[in-house]
Amino acid sequence: LSRRIVDENQVIVVETLTSKDMMKNHKVAKSIGDVSWYEFVRQLEYKCTFYGRTLIKADPWYASTQICSTCGVKGEKK
């Protein structure tokens, strides 16, 4: 999957999630543990470097949904 993502995209953005905090929720802890998010991101990082792609690690608190994709202005909640 990581190779396919790197082959099909020039820029890849992933959110920097902390698995330890998410695993405190016992209802989803097993599913989150099975995903191996850290290893997946590590492989993406390696392959992006090898194939000359850009990997951006987005801060979880960055208000990306409030920013206009056209002009870049941050909107206000209404």
HTML snippet that shows the backbone in 3Dmol.js (N, CA, C, O; Angstrom):
<script src="https://3Dmol.org/build/3Dmol-min.js"></script>
<div id="view" style="width:600px;height:400px;position:relative"></div>
<script>
const pdb = `
ATOM      1  N   LEU A   1       0.825  -1.191   0.000  1.00  0.00           N
ATOM      2  CA  LEU A   1       0.000   0.000   0.000  1.00  0.00           C
ATOM      3  C   LEU A   1       0.872   1.259   0.000  1.00  0.00           C
ATOM      4  O   LEU A   1       0.587   2.216  -0.720  1.00  0.00           O
ATOM      5  N   SER A   2       1.927   1.252   0.805  1.00  0.00           N
ATOM      6  CA  SER A   2       2.785   2.436   0.856  1.00  0.00           C
ATOM      7  C   SER A   2       3.442   2.690  -0.497  1.00  0.00           C
ATOM      8  O   SER A   2       3.566   3.843  -0.911  1.00  0.00           O
ATOM      9  N   ARG A   3       3.858   1.648  -1.186  1.00  0.00           N
ATOM     10  CA  ARG A   3       4.470   1.809  -2.510  1.00  0.00           C
ATOM     11  C   ARG A   3       3.472   2.384  -3.510  1.00  0.00           C
ATOM     12  O   ARG A   3       3.817   3.248  -4.316  1.00  0.00           O
ATOM     13  N   ARG A   4       2.246   1.905  -3.453  1.00  0.00           N
ATOM     14  CA  ARG A   4       1.217   2.404  -4.362  1.00  0.00           C
ATOM     15  C   ARG A   4       0.948   3.888  -4.114  1.00  0.00           C
ATOM     16  O   ARG A   4       0.825   4.666  -5.061  1.00  0.00           O
ATOM     17  N   ILE A   5       0.858   4.274  -2.860  1.00  0.00           N
ATOM     18  CA  ILE A   5       0.618   5.680  -2.516  1.00  0.00           C
ATOM     19  C   ILE A   5       1.762   6.555  -3.028  1.00  0.00           C
ATOM     20  O   ILE A   5       1.528   7.626  -3.589  1.00  0.00           O
ATOM     21  N   VAL A   6       2.993   6.097  -2.835  1.00  0.00           N
ATOM     22  CA  VAL A   6       4.157   6.858  -3.278  1.00  0.00           C
ATOM     23  C   VAL A   6       4.222   6.928  -4.802  1.00  0.00           C
ATOM     24  O   VAL A   6       4.591   7.963  -5.355  1.00  0.00           O
ATOM     25  N   ASP A   7       3.869   5.846  -5.482  1.00  0.00           N
ATOM     26  CA  ASP A   7       3.888   5.832  -6.949  1.00  0.00           C
ATOM     27  C   ASP A   7       2.854   6.787  -7.545  1.00  0.00           C
ATOM     28  O   ASP A   7       3.102   7.407  -8.579  1.00  0.00           O
ATOM     29  N   GLU A   8       1.701   6.904  -6.897  1.00  0.00           N
ATOM     30  CA  GLU A   8       0.594   7.668  -7.465  1.00  0.00           C
ATOM     31  C   GLU A   8       0.558   9.142  -7.056  1.00  0.00           C
ATOM     32  O   GLU A   8      -0.247   9.902  -7.595  1.00  0.00           O
ATOM     33  N   ASN A   9       1.412   9.564  -6.117  1.00  0.00           N
ATOM     34  CA  ASN A   9       1.341  10.930  -5.597  1.00  0.00           C
ATOM     35  C   ASN A   9       2.716  11.568  -5.487  1.00  0.00           C
ATOM     36  O   ASN A   9       3.706  10.891  -5.210  1.00  0.00           O
ATOM     37  N   GLN A  10       2.767  12.863  -5.705  1.00  0.00           N
ATOM     38  CA  GLN A  10       4.011  13.620  -5.539  1.00  0.00           C
ATOM     39  C   GLN A  10       4.144  14.137  -4.106  1.00  0.00           C
ATOM     40  O   GLN A  10       5.247  14.208  -3.563  1.00  0.00           O
ATOM     41  N   VAL A  11       3.017  14.493  -3.507  1.00  0.00           N
ATOM     42  CA  VAL A  11       2.997  15.010  -2.138  1.00  0.00           C
ATOM     43  C   VAL A  11       2.018  14.168  -1.332  1.00  0.00           C
ATOM     44  O   VAL A  11       0.885  13.938  -1.755  1.00  0.00           O
ATOM     45  N   ILE A  12       2.462  13.715  -0.177  1.00  0.00           N
ATOM     46  CA  ILE A  12       1.641  12.883   0.704  1.00  0.00           C
ATOM     47  C   ILE A  12       1.587  13.564   2.061  1.00  0.00           C
ATOM     48  O   ILE A  12       2.619  13.967   2.599  1.00  0.00           O
ATOM     49  N   VAL A  13       0.393  13.694   2.615  1.00  0.00           N
ATOM     50  CA  VAL A  13       0.220  14.326   3.913  1.00  0.00           C
ATOM     51  C   VAL A  13      -0.389  13.308   4.875  1.00  0.00           C
ATOM     52  O   VAL A  13      -1.411  12.691   4.577  1.00  0.00           O
ATOM     53  N   VAL A  14       0.254  13.142   6.034  1.00  0.00           N
ATOM     54  CA  VAL A  14      -0.270  12.265   7.081  1.00  0.00           C
ATOM     55  C   VAL A  14      -0.371  13.073   8.371  1.00  0.00           C
ATOM     56  O   VAL A  14       0.428  13.977   8.616  1.00  0.00           O
ATOM     57  N   GLU A  15      -1.339  12.743   9.171  1.00  0.00           N
ATOM     58  CA  GLU A  15      -1.488  13.409  10.454  1.00  0.00           C
ATOM     59  C   GLU A  15      -0.602  12.702  11.477  1.00  0.00           C
ATOM     60  O   GLU A  15      -0.536  11.473  11.507  1.00  0.00           O
ATOM     61  N   THR A  16       0.066  13.471  12.300  1.00  0.00           N
ATOM     62  CA  THR A  16       0.914  12.882  13.327  1.00  0.00           C
ATOM     63  C   THR A  16       0.045  12.472  14.507  1.00  0.00           C
ATOM     64  O   THR A  16      -0.218  13.262  15.414  1.00  0.00           O
ATOM     65  N   LEU A  17      -0.387  11.238  14.475  1.00  0.00           N
ATOM     66  CA  LEU A  17      -1.254  10.701  15.513  1.00  0.00           C
ATOM     67  C   LEU A  17      -0.425  10.012  16.586  1.00  0.00           C
ATOM     68  O   LEU A  17       0.625   9.441  16.293  1.00  0.00           O
ATOM     69  N   THR A  18      -0.893  10.065  17.826  1.00  0.00           N
ATOM     70  CA  THR A  18      -0.232   9.344  18.900  1.00  0.00           C
ATOM     71  C   THR A  18      -1.070   8.120  19.238  1.00  0.00           C
ATOM     72  O   THR A  18      -2.137   8.223  19.844  1.00  0.00           O
ATOM     73  N   SER A  19      -0.571   6.974  18.838  1.00  0.00           N
ATOM     74  CA  SER A  19      -1.299   5.723  19.042  1.00  0.00           C
ATOM     75  C   SER A  19      -1.541   5.456  20.516  1.00  0.00           C
ATOM     76  O   SER A  19      -2.586   4.924  20.892  1.00  0.00           O
ATOM     77  N   LYS A  20      -0.580   5.824  21.349  1.00  0.00           N
ATOM     78  CA  LYS A  20      -0.701   5.560  22.780  1.00  0.00           C
ATOM     79  C   LYS A  20      -1.948   6.233  23.356  1.00  0.00           C
ATOM     80  O   LYS A  20      -2.670   5.629  24.148  1.00  0.00           O
ATOM     81  N   ASP A  21      -2.199   7.475  22.961  1.00  0.00           N
ATOM     82  CA  ASP A  21      -3.377   8.185  23.467  1.00  0.00           C
ATOM     83  C   ASP A  21      -4.669   7.588  22.916  1.00  0.00           C
ATOM     84  O   ASP A  21      -5.664   7.484  23.634  1.00  0.00           O
ATOM     85  N   MET A  22      -4.655   7.196  21.642  1.00  0.00           N
ATOM     86  CA  MET A  22      -5.862   6.626  21.035  1.00  0.00           C
ATOM     87  C   MET A  22      -6.185   5.260  21.624  1.00  0.00           C
ATOM     88  O   MET A  22      -7.354   4.876  21.664  1.00  0.00           O
ATOM     89  N   MET A  23      -5.187   4.521  22.078  1.00  0.00           N
ATOM     90  CA  MET A  23      -5.415   3.169  22.604  1.00  0.00           C
ATOM     91  C   MET A  23      -6.012   3.187  24.012  1.00  0.00           C
ATOM     92  O   MET A  23      -6.344   2.135  24.557  1.00  0.00           O
ATOM     93  N   LYS A  24      -6.149   4.361  24.595  1.00  0.00           N
ATOM     94  CA  LYS A  24      -6.803   4.457  25.905  1.00  0.00           C
ATOM     95  C   LYS A  24      -8.297   4.151  25.795  1.00  0.00           C
ATOM     96  O   LYS A  24      -8.933   3.782  26.782  1.00  0.00           O
ATOM     97  N   ASN A  25      -8.846   4.305  24.605  1.00  0.00           N
ATOM     98  CA  ASN A  25     -10.250   3.957  24.364  1.00  0.00           C
ATOM     99  C   ASN A  25     -10.307   2.450  24.132  1.00  0.00           C
ATOM    100  O   ASN A  25      -9.910   1.976  23.068  1.00  0.00           O
ATOM    101  N   HIS A  26     -10.790   1.701  25.103  1.00  0.00           N
ATOM    102  CA  HIS A  26     -10.753   0.239  25.037  1.00  0.00           C
ATOM    103  C   HIS A  26     -11.603  -0.344  23.908  1.00  0.00           C
ATOM    104  O   HIS A  26     -11.403  -1.494  23.517  1.00  0.00           O
ATOM    105  N   LYS A  27     -12.553   0.440  23.380  1.00  0.00           N
ATOM    106  CA  LYS A  27     -13.412  -0.058  22.301  1.00  0.00           C
ATOM    107  C   LYS A  27     -12.673  -0.170  20.969  1.00  0.00           C
ATOM    108  O   LYS A  27     -13.018  -1.010  20.138  1.00  0.00           O
ATOM    109  N   VAL A  28     -11.665   0.667  20.761  1.00  0.00           N
ATOM    110  CA  VAL A  28     -10.946   0.661  19.480  1.00  0.00           C
ATOM    111  C   VAL A  28      -9.462   0.324  19.630  1.00  0.00           C
ATOM    112  O   VAL A  28      -8.723   0.337  18.646  1.00  0.00           O
ATOM    113  N   ALA A  29      -9.028   0.028  20.835  1.00  0.00           N
ATOM    114  CA  ALA A  29      -7.601  -0.192  21.091  1.00  0.00           C
ATOM    115  C   ALA A  29      -7.017  -1.328  20.257  1.00  0.00           C
ATOM    116  O   ALA A  29      -5.924  -1.182  19.708  1.00  0.00           O
ATOM    117  N   LYS A  30      -7.714  -2.446  20.151  1.00  0.00           N
ATOM    118  CA  LYS A  30      -7.194  -3.575  19.386  1.00  0.00           C
ATOM    119  C   LYS A  30      -7.054  -3.217  17.906  1.00  0.00           C
ATOM    120  O   LYS A  30      -6.051  -3.552  17.278  1.00  0.00           O
ATOM    121  N   SER A  31      -8.045  -2.545  17.359  1.00  0.00           N
ATOM    122  CA  SER A  31      -7.997  -2.148  15.948  1.00  0.00           C
ATOM    123  C   SER A  31      -6.843  -1.192  15.679  1.00  0.00           C
ATOM    124  O   SER A  31      -6.155  -1.315  14.666  1.00  0.00           O
ATOM    125  N   ILE A  32      -6.632  -0.251  16.574  1.00  0.00           N
ATOM    126  CA  ILE A  32      -5.548   0.717  16.405  1.00  0.00           C
ATOM    127  C   ILE A  32      -4.199   0.015  16.526  1.00  0.00           C
ATOM    128  O   ILE A  32      -3.271   0.320  15.777  1.00  0.00           O
ATOM    129  N   GLY A  33      -4.087  -0.911  17.451  1.00  0.00           N
ATOM    130  CA  GLY A  33      -2.840  -1.659  17.614  1.00  0.00           C
ATOM    131  C   GLY A  33      -2.517  -2.524  16.409  1.00  0.00           C
ATOM    132  O   GLY A  33      -1.348  -2.701  16.067  1.00  0.00           O
ATOM    133  N   ASP A  34      -3.535  -3.061  15.767  1.00  0.00           N
ATOM    134  CA  ASP A  34      -3.345  -3.922  14.601  1.00  0.00           C
ATOM    135  C   ASP A  34      -2.891  -3.152  13.360  1.00  0.00           C
ATOM    136  O   ASP A  34      -2.276  -3.733  12.466  1.00  0.00           O
ATOM    137  N   VAL A  35      -3.182  -1.880  13.297  1.00  0.00           N
ATOM    138  CA  VAL A  35      -2.899  -1.074  12.114  1.00  0.00           C
ATOM    139  C   VAL A  35      -1.399  -0.814  11.940  1.00  0.00           C
ATOM    140  O   VAL A  35      -0.941  -0.673  10.806  1.00  0.00           O
ATOM    141  N   SER A  36      -0.644  -0.747  12.996  1.00  0.00           N
ATOM    142  CA  SER A  36       0.792  -0.444  12.955  1.00  0.00           C
ATOM    143  C   SER A  36       1.051   0.870  12.235  1.00  0.00           C
ATOM    144  O   SER A  36       1.849   0.922  11.299  1.00  0.00           O
ATOM    145  N   TRP A  37       0.381   1.928  12.666  1.00  0.00           N
ATOM    146  CA  TRP A  37       0.482   3.238  12.043  1.00  0.00           C
ATOM    147  C   TRP A  37       1.922   3.729  11.981  1.00  0.00           C
ATOM    148  O   TRP A  37       2.346   4.263  10.956  1.00  0.00           O
ATOM    149  N   TYR A  38       2.681   3.559  13.060  1.00  0.00           N
ATOM    150  CA  TYR A  38       4.065   4.031  13.086  1.00  0.00           C
ATOM    151  C   TYR A  38       4.881   3.377  11.974  1.00  0.00           C
ATOM    152  O   TYR A  38       5.622   4.058  11.265  1.00  0.00           O
ATOM    153  N   GLU A  39       4.747   2.072  11.821  1.00  0.00           N
ATOM    154  CA  GLU A  39       5.510   1.349  10.790  1.00  0.00           C
ATOM    155  C   GLU A  39       5.079   1.783   9.389  1.00  0.00           C
ATOM    156  O   GLU A  39       5.919   1.914   8.499  1.00  0.00           O
ATOM    157  N   PHE A  40       3.801   2.002   9.189  1.00  0.00           N
ATOM    158  CA  PHE A  40       3.302   2.442   7.895  1.00  0.00           C
ATOM    159  C   PHE A  40       3.880   3.816   7.522  1.00  0.00           C
ATOM    160  O   PHE A  40       4.322   4.022   6.392  1.00  0.00           O
ATOM    161  N   VAL A  41       3.873   4.743   8.472  1.00  0.00           N
ATOM    162  CA  VAL A  41       4.417   6.081   8.224  1.00  0.00           C
ATOM    163  C   VAL A  41       5.927   6.004   8.014  1.00  0.00           C
ATOM    164  O   VAL A  41       6.475   6.740   7.193  1.00  0.00           O
ATOM    165  N   ARG A  42       6.599   5.129   8.743  1.00  0.00           N
ATOM    166  CA  ARG A  42       8.043   4.964   8.580  1.00  0.00           C
ATOM    167  C   ARG A  42       8.366   4.492   7.161  1.00  0.00           C
ATOM    168  O   ARG A  42       9.305   4.988   6.540  1.00  0.00           O
ATOM    169  N   GLN A  43       7.598   3.548   6.657  1.00  0.00           N
ATOM    170  CA  GLN A  43       7.820   3.057   5.299  1.00  0.00           C
ATOM    171  C   GLN A  43       7.493   4.130   4.258  1.00  0.00           C
ATOM    172  O   GLN A  43       8.199   4.258   3.258  1.00  0.00           O
ATOM    173  N   LEU A  44       6.439   4.893   4.488  1.00  0.00           N
ATOM    174  CA  LEU A  44       6.118   6.006   3.592  1.00  0.00           C
ATOM    175  C   LEU A  44       7.273   6.999   3.550  1.00  0.00           C
ATOM    176  O   LEU A  44       7.655   7.478   2.483  1.00  0.00           O
ATOM    177  N   GLU A  45       7.820   7.300   4.714  1.00  0.00           N
ATOM    178  CA  GLU A  45       8.933   8.247   4.818  1.00  0.00           C
ATOM    179  C   GLU A  45      10.140   7.760   4.015  1.00  0.00           C
ATOM    180  O   GLU A  45      10.744   8.524   3.262  1.00  0.00           O
ATOM    181  N   TYR A  46      10.479   6.506   4.180  1.00  0.00           N
ATOM    182  CA  TYR A  46      11.616   5.913   3.470  1.00  0.00           C
ATOM    183  C   TYR A  46      11.395   5.946   1.951  1.00  0.00           C
ATOM    184  O   TYR A  46      12.280   6.349   1.196  1.00  0.00           O
ATOM    185  N   LYS A  47      10.225   5.526   1.524  1.00  0.00           N
ATOM    186  CA  LYS A  47       9.943   5.454   0.084  1.00  0.00           C
ATOM    187  C   LYS A  47       9.826   6.836  -0.538  1.00  0.00           C
ATOM    188  O   LYS A  47      10.209   7.024  -1.692  1.00  0.00           O
ATOM    189  N   CYS A  48       9.306   7.803   0.200  1.00  0.00           N
ATOM    190  CA  CYS A  48       9.239   9.170  -0.308  1.00  0.00           C
ATOM    191  C   CYS A  48      10.651   9.721  -0.523  1.00  0.00           C
ATOM    192  O   CYS A  48      10.921  10.375  -1.530  1.00  0.00           O
ATOM    193  N   THR A  49      11.525   9.458   0.407  1.00  0.00           N
ATOM    194  CA  THR A  49      12.915   9.899   0.257  1.00  0.00           C
ATOM    195  C   THR A  49      13.572   9.203  -0.926  1.00  0.00           C
ATOM    196  O   THR A  49      14.251   9.853  -1.721  1.00  0.00           O
ATOM    197  N   PHE A  50      13.386   7.910  -1.055  1.00  0.00           N
ATOM    198  CA  PHE A  50      14.002   7.125  -2.114  1.00  0.00           C
ATOM    199  C   PHE A  50      13.513   7.542  -3.501  1.00  0.00           C
ATOM    200  O   PHE A  50      14.308   7.625  -4.437  1.00  0.00           O
ATOM    201  N   TYR A  51      12.206   7.804  -3.641  1.00  0.00           N
ATOM    202  CA  TYR A  51      11.623   8.129  -4.940  1.00  0.00           C
ATOM    203  C   TYR A  51      11.461   9.633  -5.187  1.00  0.00           C
ATOM    204  O   TYR A  51      10.880  10.035  -6.195  1.00  0.00           O
ATOM    205  N   GLY A  52      11.967  10.460  -4.277  1.00  0.00           N
ATOM    206  CA  GLY A  52      11.921  11.903  -4.475  1.00  0.00           C
ATOM    207  C   GLY A  52      10.553  12.529  -4.300  1.00  0.00           C
ATOM    208  O   GLY A  52      10.237  13.518  -4.961  1.00  0.00           O
ATOM    209  N   ARG A  53       9.742  11.974  -3.427  1.00  0.00           N
ATOM    210  CA  ARG A  53       8.413  12.515  -3.146  1.00  0.00           C
ATOM    211  C   ARG A  53       8.476  13.353  -1.866  1.00  0.00           C
ATOM    212  O   ARG A  53       9.454  13.293  -1.121  1.00  0.00           O
ATOM    213  N   THR A  54       7.428  14.127  -1.623  1.00  0.00           N
ATOM    214  CA  THR A  54       7.359  14.968  -0.433  1.00  0.00           C
ATOM    215  C   THR A  54       6.361  14.378   0.552  1.00  0.00           C
ATOM    216  O   THR A  54       5.212  14.115   0.197  1.00  0.00           O
ATOM    217  N   LEU A  55       6.799  14.171   1.781  1.00  0.00           N
ATOM    218  CA  LEU A  55       5.914  13.690   2.848  1.00  0.00           C
ATOM    219  C   LEU A  55       5.779  14.803   3.870  1.00  0.00           C
ATOM    220  O   LEU A  55       6.776  15.295   4.400  1.00  0.00           O
ATOM    221  N   ILE A  56       4.559  15.194   4.142  1.00  0.00           N
ATOM    222  CA  ILE A  56       4.278  16.238   5.125  1.00  0.00           C
ATOM    223  C   ILE A  56       3.560  15.594   6.300  1.00  0.00           C
ATOM    224  O   ILE A  56       2.568  14.886   6.127  1.00  0.00           O
ATOM    225  N   LYS A  57       4.075  15.851   7.495  1.00  0.00           N
ATOM    226  CA  LYS A  57       3.428  15.357   8.710  1.00  0.00           C
ATOM    227  C   LYS A  57       2.660  16.523   9.328  1.00  0.00           C
ATOM    228  O   LYS A  57       3.258  17.462   9.853  1.00  0.00           O
ATOM    229  N   ALA A  58       1.347  16.455   9.261  1.00  0.00           N
ATOM    230  CA  ALA A  58       0.477  17.535   9.729  1.00  0.00           C
ATOM    231  C   ALA A  58       0.218  17.407  11.221  1.00  0.00           C
ATOM    232  O   ALA A  58      -0.009  16.315  11.741  1.00  0.00           O
ATOM    233  N   ASP A  59       0.257  18.531  11.884  1.00  0.00           N
ATOM    234  CA  ASP A  59      -0.046  18.609  13.308  1.00  0.00           C
ATOM    235  C   ASP A  59      -1.531  18.317  13.520  1.00  0.00           C
ATOM    236  O   ASP A  59      -2.359  18.865  12.792  1.00  0.00           O
ATOM    237  N   PRO A  60      -1.899  17.478  14.486  1.00  0.00           N
ATOM    238  CA  PRO A  60      -3.312  17.148  14.693  1.00  0.00           C
ATOM    239  C   PRO A  60      -4.164  18.364  15.075  1.00  0.00           C
ATOM    240  O   PRO A  60      -5.380  18.343  14.886  1.00  0.00           O
ATOM    241  N   TRP A  61      -3.553  19.407  15.602  1.00  0.00           N
ATOM    242  CA  TRP A  61      -4.315  20.582  16.035  1.00  0.00           C
ATOM    243  C   TRP A  61      -4.343  21.680  14.976  1.00  0.00           C
ATOM    244  O   TRP A  61      -4.897  22.750  15.226  1.00  0.00           O
ATOM    245  N   TYR A  62      -3.762  21.443  13.805  1.00  0.00           N
ATOM    246  CA  TYR A  62      -3.780  22.418  12.722  1.00  0.00           C
ATOM    247  C   TYR A  62      -5.195  22.492  12.148  1.00  0.00           C
ATOM    248  O   TYR A  62      -5.790  21.461  11.835  1.00  0.00           O
ATOM    249  N   ALA A  63      -5.733  23.695  12.010  1.00  0.00           N
ATOM    250  CA  ALA A  63      -7.127  23.891  11.594  1.00  0.00           C
ATOM    251  C   ALA A  63      -7.274  23.844  10.076  1.00  0.00           C
ATOM    252  O   ALA A  63      -7.698  24.824   9.464  1.00  0.00           O
ATOM    253  N   SER A  64      -6.931  22.726   9.473  1.00  0.00           N
ATOM    254  CA  SER A  64      -6.937  22.616   8.014  1.00  0.00           C
ATOM    255  C   SER A  64      -8.327  22.707   7.404  1.00  0.00           C
ATOM    256  O   SER A  64      -8.462  23.161   6.268  1.00  0.00           O
ATOM    257  N   THR A  65      -9.346  22.296   8.112  1.00  0.00           N
ATOM    258  CA  THR A  65     -10.702  22.343   7.559  1.00  0.00           C
ATOM    259  C   THR A  65     -11.279  23.754   7.577  1.00  0.00           C
ATOM    260  O   THR A  65     -12.330  24.001   6.986  1.00  0.00           O
ATOM    261  N   GLN A  66     -10.599  24.680   8.249  1.00  0.00           N
ATOM    262  CA  GLN A  66     -11.084  26.050   8.318  1.00  0.00           C
ATOM    263  C   GLN A  66     -10.363  26.964   7.332  1.00  0.00           C
ATOM    264  O   GLN A  66     -10.647  28.161   7.289  1.00  0.00           O
ATOM    265  N   ILE A  67      -9.440  26.427   6.541  1.00  0.00           N
ATOM    266  CA  ILE A  67      -8.653  27.236   5.619  1.00  0.00           C
ATOM    267  C   ILE A  67      -9.179  27.054   4.194  1.00  0.00           C
ATOM    268  O   ILE A  67      -9.400  25.931   3.741  1.00  0.00           O
ATOM    269  N   CYS A  68      -9.373  28.157   3.507  1.00  0.00           N
ATOM    270  CA  CYS A  68      -9.872  28.126   2.128  1.00  0.00           C
ATOM    271  C   CYS A  68      -8.806  27.525   1.213  1.00  0.00           C
ATOM    272  O   CYS A  68      -7.660  27.973   1.214  1.00  0.00           O
ATOM    273  N   SER A  69      -9.180  26.523   0.441  1.00  0.00           N
ATOM    274  CA  SER A  69      -8.223  25.864  -0.445  1.00  0.00           C
ATOM    275  C   SER A  69      -7.845  26.735  -1.640  1.00  0.00           C
ATOM    276  O   SER A  69      -6.840  26.472  -2.300  1.00  0.00           O
ATOM    277  N   THR A  70      -8.634  27.763  -1.926  1.00  0.00           N
ATOM    278  CA  THR A  70      -8.358  28.654  -3.049  1.00  0.00           C
ATOM    279  C   THR A  70      -7.441  29.805  -2.665  1.00  0.00           C
ATOM    280  O   THR A  70      -6.416  30.032  -3.307  1.00  0.00           O
ATOM    281  N   CYS A  71      -7.814  30.532  -1.613  1.00  0.00           N
ATOM    282  CA  CYS A  71      -7.047  31.737  -1.270  1.00  0.00           C
ATOM    283  C   CYS A  71      -6.182  31.576  -0.025  1.00  0.00           C
ATOM    284  O   CYS A  71      -5.295  32.398   0.206  1.00  0.00           O
ATOM    285  N   GLY A  72      -6.412  30.547   0.778  1.00  0.00           N
ATOM    286  CA  GLY A  72      -5.586  30.311   1.955  1.00  0.00           C
ATOM    287  C   GLY A  72      -5.981  31.092   3.187  1.00  0.00           C
ATOM    288  O   GLY A  72      -5.264  31.057   4.188  1.00  0.00           O
ATOM    289  N   VAL A  73      -7.103  31.796   3.146  1.00  0.00           N
ATOM    290  CA  VAL A  73      -7.561  32.575   4.278  1.00  0.00           C
ATOM    291  C   VAL A  73      -8.303  31.680   5.267  1.00  0.00           C
ATOM    292  O   VAL A  73      -9.134  30.858   4.880  1.00  0.00           O
ATOM    293  N   LYS A  74      -7.989  31.854   6.543  1.00  0.00           N
ATOM    294  CA  LYS A  74      -8.655  31.068   7.573  1.00  0.00           C
ATOM    295  C   LYS A  74     -10.007  31.692   7.893  1.00  0.00           C
ATOM    296  O   LYS A  74     -10.092  32.868   8.246  1.00  0.00           O
ATOM    297  N   GLY A  75     -11.051  30.899   7.767  1.00  0.00           N
ATOM    298  CA  GLY A  75     -12.400  31.375   8.040  1.00  0.00           C
ATOM    299  C   GLY A  75     -12.725  31.338   9.515  1.00  0.00           C
ATOM    300  O   GLY A  75     -11.991  30.751  10.310  1.00  0.00           O
ATOM    301  N   GLU A  76     -13.820  31.962   9.873  1.00  0.00           N
ATOM    302  CA  GLU A  76     -14.262  31.953  11.253  1.00  0.00           C
ATOM    303  C   GLU A  76     -15.451  31.025  11.406  1.00  0.00           C
ATOM    304  O   GLU A  76     -16.261  30.880  10.490  1.00  0.00           O
ATOM    305  N   LYS A  77     -15.552  30.403  12.556  1.00  0.00           N
ATOM    306  CA  LYS A  77     -16.705  29.537  12.828  1.00  0.00           C
ATOM    307  C   LYS A  77     -17.935  30.404  13.001  1.00  0.00           C
ATOM    308  O   LYS A  77     -17.877  31.471  13.612  1.00  0.00           O
ATOM    309  N   LYS A  78     -19.041  29.940  12.461  1.00  0.00           N
ATOM    310  CA  LYS A  78     -20.292  30.692  12.581  1.00  0.00           C
ATOM    311  C   LYS A  78     -21.318  29.886  13.331  1.00  0.00           C
ATOM    312  O   LYS A  78     -22.440  30.350  13.534  1.00  0.00           O
TER     313      LYS A  78
END
`;
const viewer = $3Dmol.createViewer("view");
viewer.addModel(pdb, "pdb");
viewer.setStyle({}, {cartoon: {color: "spectrum"}});
viewer.zoomTo();
viewer.render();
</script>
